Amino acid sequence: MNYENTPKYEDQWANFIQSLDVDPDKAKGIEQLPDDQKRQLLENYAVKNPKFSAFHYVSLIKGLRVGRSTLTKNPRKGDGQQAKEILLATEISLRTNNVAWVMIFSIKRVWKH
């Protein structure tokens, strides 16, 4: 079964197309791209768009500091792998979200020891 024919792919593709700020003619042109190019566009889109807010990721990092953070439901993953996933997701969030929250976060002294 082709990944391109799954409902998950169709949902992701629809979200991607809706996120574009292009006229209908350009959207039709994008729709006509070969499947491998569409897949590449979706992969790039997924990497550049965070799944959660930046505050969520900061909370996960704080949880890592005290040893009780869970990003995934898979208990078999090691702490190192979990930390790597959290930090990667945080990096994506910081690159793509408005980071004005950092100033507010710092002012409220959430990072108390």
Sine and cosine of phi, psi and omega as CSV:
sin_phi,cos_phi,sin_psi,cos_psi,sin_omega,cos_omega
0.00,0.00,0.74,-0.67,0.02,-1.00
-0.97,0.26,0.68,-0.73,0.07,-1.00
-0.86,0.51,-0.56,0.83,-0.05,-1.00
-0.91,0.42,-0.29,0.96,-0.03,-1.00
-0.99,-0.17,0.15,0.99,-0.04,-1.00
-1.00,0.00,0.44,-0.90,0.05,-1.00
-0.87,0.49,-0.58,0.81,0.01,-1.00
-0.88,0.48,-0.71,0.71,0.02,-1.00
-0.88,0.47,-0.71,0.70,-0.02,-1.00
-0.87,0.49,-0.66,0.75,0.04,-1.00
-0.90,0.44,-0.71,0.70,0.01,-1.00
-0.89,0.46,-0.66,0.75,-0.01,-1.00
-0.91,0.42,-0.68,0.73,0.02,-1.00
-0.88,0.47,-0.67,0.74,0.04,-1.00
-0.89,0.45,-0.65,0.76,0.02,-1.00
-0.89,0.47,-0.76,0.65,-0.02,-1.00
-0.87,0.49,-0.66,0.75,0.01,-1.00
-0.91,0.42,-0.49,0.87,-0.03,-1.00
-0.97,0.25,-0.29,0.96,-0.02,-1.00
-0.98,0.21,0.58,-0.82,0.05,-1.00
-0.96,-0.28,0.93,0.36,-0.03,-1.00
-0.78,-0.63,0.37,-0.93,0.03,-1.00
-0.96,0.27,0.28,-0.96,-0.06,-1.00
-0.84,0.55,-0.57,0.82,0.01,-1.00
-0.91,0.43,-0.67,0.74,0.02,-1.00
-0.93,0.38,-0.61,0.80,0.04,-1.00
-0.88,0.47,-0.65,0.76,0.04,-1.00
-0.90,0.44,-0.63,0.78,0.05,-1.00
-0.89,0.46,-0.64,0.77,0.03,-1.00
-0.92,0.40,-0.63,0.77,0.02,-1.00
-0.88,0.48,-0.46,0.89,-0.05,-1.00
-1.00,0.03,0.03,1.00,0.03,-1.00
-0.90,0.44,0.43,-0.90,0.09,-1.00
-0.89,0.45,0.43,-0.90,-0.06,-1.00
-0.84,0.54,-0.61,0.79,-0.02,-1.00
-0.92,0.39,-0.57,0.82,0.06,-1.00
-0.95,0.31,-0.60,0.80,0.07,-1.00
-0.89,0.46,-0.69,0.72,0.00,-1.00
-0.87,0.49,-0.67,0.74,0.02,-1.00
-0.90,0.44,-0.67,0.74,0.05,-1.00
-0.87,0.49,-0.69,0.72,0.02,-1.00
-0.90,0.44,-0.65,0.76,0.01,-1.00
-0.89,0.46,-0.70,0.72,0.04,-1.00
-0.90,0.43,-0.64,0.77,0.02,-1.00
-0.89,0.45,-0.69,0.73,-0.02,-1.00
-0.90,0.43,-0.60,0.80,-0.01,-1.00
-0.94,0.35,-0.55,0.83,-0.09,-1.00
-1.00,-0.03,-0.09,1.00,-0.03,-1.00
-0.87,-0.49,0.89,-0.45,-0.04,-1.00
-0.94,0.35,0.47,-0.88,0.03,-1.00
-0.99,0.11,-0.46,0.89,-0.05,-1.00
-0.74,-0.67,0.14,-0.99,0.03,-1.00
-0.95,0.31,0.33,-0.94,0.03,-1.00
-0.89,0.46,-0.59,0.80,0.02,-1.00
-0.86,0.51,-0.62,0.79,0.04,-1.00
-0.86,0.51,-0.70,0.72,-0.02,-1.00
-0.93,0.36,-0.58,0.82,0.07,-1.00
-0.89,0.45,-0.64,0.77,0.05,-1.00
-0.88,0.47,-0.63,0.78,0.05,-1.00
-0.90,0.43,-0.65,0.76,0.02,-1.00
-0.91,0.42,-0.66,0.75,0.05,-1.00
-0.87,0.50,-0.64,0.77,0.04,-1.00
-0.90,0.44,-0.59,0.81,0.06,-1.00
-0.88,0.48,-0.62,0.78,-0.02,-1.00
-0.89,0.46,-0.55,0.83,-0.01,-1.00
-0.98,-0.22,0.08,1.00,0.11,-0.99
0.98,0.20,0.44,0.90,0.00,-1.00
-0.70,-0.71,0.47,0.88,0.00,-1.00
-1.00,0.01,0.62,-0.78,0.08,-1.00
-0.70,-0.71,0.89,-0.45,0.07,-1.00
-1.00,-0.05,-0.61,0.80,-0.01,-1.00
-0.88,-0.48,0.24,-0.97,0.02,-1.00
-1.00,-0.02,0.07,1.00,-0.03,-1.00
-1.00,0.02,0.97,-0.23,-0.05,-1.00
-0.95,0.32,-0.21,0.98,-0.04,-1.00
-0.99,0.17,-0.25,0.97,0.01,-1.00
-0.94,0.34,0.65,-0.76,0.01,-1.00
-0.95,0.30,0.31,-0.95,0.01,-1.00
-0.88,0.48,-0.61,0.79,0.01,-1.00
-0.89,0.45,-0.69,0.72,0.02,-1.00
-0.91,0.41,-0.66,0.75,0.01,-1.00
-0.90,0.43,-0.69,0.73,0.03,-1.00
-0.89,0.46,-0.66,0.75,0.02,-1.00
-0.88,0.48,-0.69,0.73,0.01,-1.00
-0.90,0.44,-0.68,0.73,-0.01,-1.00
-0.90,0.43,-0.70,0.71,-0.02,-1.00
-0.92,0.38,-0.60,0.80,0.05,-1.00
-0.90,0.43,-0.70,0.71,0.02,-1.00
-0.90,0.44,-0.61,0.79,0.03,-1.00
-0.91,0.41,-0.67,0.74,0.03,-1.00
-0.85,0.52,-0.71,0.70,0.02,-1.00
-0.88,0.47,-0.69,0.72,-0.01,-1.00
-0.89,0.46,-0.68,0.73,-0.02,-1.00
-0.93,0.37,-0.51,0.86,0.02,-1.00
-0.97,0.25,-0.42,0.91,-0.15,-0.99
-0.92,-0.38,-0.35,0.94,-0.01,-1.00
-1.00,-0.04,0.36,-0.93,0.18,-0.98
-0.92,0.38,0.79,-0.61,-0.10,-0.99
-0.98,-0.19,0.35,0.94,0.08,-1.00
-0.88,0.48,-0.41,0.91,0.02,-1.00
-0.88,0.47,-0.41,0.91,-0.03,-1.00
-0.88,0.47,-0.67,0.74,0.01,-1.00
-0.90,0.44,-0.72,0.69,0.03,-1.00
-0.88,0.47,-0.69,0.73,0.00,-1.00
-0.86,0.51,-0.70,0.72,-0.01,-1.00
-0.93,0.38,-0.66,0.75,-0.02,-1.00
-0.89,0.45,-0.63,0.77,-0.01,-1.00
-0.97,0.24,-0.06,1.00,0.05,-1.00
0.82,0.57,0.74,0.67,0.03,-1.00
-0.93,0.36,-0.41,0.91,-0.06,-1.00
-1.00,0.09,0.66,0.76,0.04,-1.00
-0.92,0.39,0.56,-0.83,0.02,-1.00
-1.00,0.00,0.00,0.00,0.00,0.00
